[in-house]
Amino acid sequence: MALLEKVQSEISNLSKSERKVAEAILANPEAVLQQSIATLAQLAEVSEPTVNRFCRTLGAKGYPDFKLQLAQSIARGTPYVNRHVEQNDSTEHLVAKIIESTMASLSITQRCLDIQAMEAAITAFVQAQRISFFGLGASASVAHDAQNKFLRFSTPVQFSDDVLMQKTAAINATANEVLVFISHTGRTKALCEVAALARQSQATVIGITAAGSPLAEECAIVLATHVPEDTDVYMPMASRIAQLVLIDVLVTGYTLKQGPELQEKLRQIKEALRDSRYEKRT
């Protein structure tokens, strides 16, 4: 049961003071993600120990753990759209709910991301003689975006959403190459098979995927988003945004590792492309 549903179902069994905390959370769960325990206690007109007791009653280890579970609950989708979207929602409410859900998913990704794995991935990118990004379906657009960003650098980069081409590239990969596989579920059989081929080629295999998934088992480095979005049934929304953010972190980390010379080169590239755009209007 998702945390918000659990709070709703247990509210009648709570003490009077804990019920105040539950009501404050249910009134605006998204806002709680940005609130300290002191702020929530003040809002509910209870003490901070009462908030902690409420969190433990709901099965959390404490307030930080409760907020993480709350973010996961908010981020869960409803078939094809978003968990909180209702048939009669106005455009204003639709915008607010989807953006807040996405923000919650990014908060989960930030809290749960393995920083050591990210550092290892950035180092592998810096040392690579070639970088490849592979994805299928919705994840292919993320892989393509990654290629577009890394094309600015001198390291050869390629993208493919064709399984046969992916297999060929994986078999021909060398120990000096990095192959990145992108899949929210990590259960796409074809992509897992390609990752296994890449591992046999001694290439560095990186997965932007679910921790503990079949794809993750084939990867030397796993960058997991932990976004609770079931894309077997739901439209991939928040999970795709989280993947794109991890790509941005990789690009930025790669740029910083290369030092000022690369940053100057990027400035020159921007300057060379200036004529392709109209001037800004004041």
Secondary structure, DSSP 8 states (H G I E B T S, - for coil): --HHHHHHHHGGGS-HHHHHHHHHHHH-HHHHTT--HHHHHHHHTS-HHHHHHHHHHTT-SSHHHHHHHHHHHHH---TTS-TT--TT--HHHHHHHHHHHHHHHHHHHHHH--HHHHHHHHHHHHH-SEEEEEE-THHHHHHHHHHHHHTTSSS-EEEE--HHHHHHHHHH--TTEEEEEEESSS--HHHHHHHHHHHHTT-EEEEEE-TTSHHHHT-SEEE-------TTTS---HHHHHHHHHHHHHHHHHHHHH-HHHHHHHHHHHHHTGGGS-----
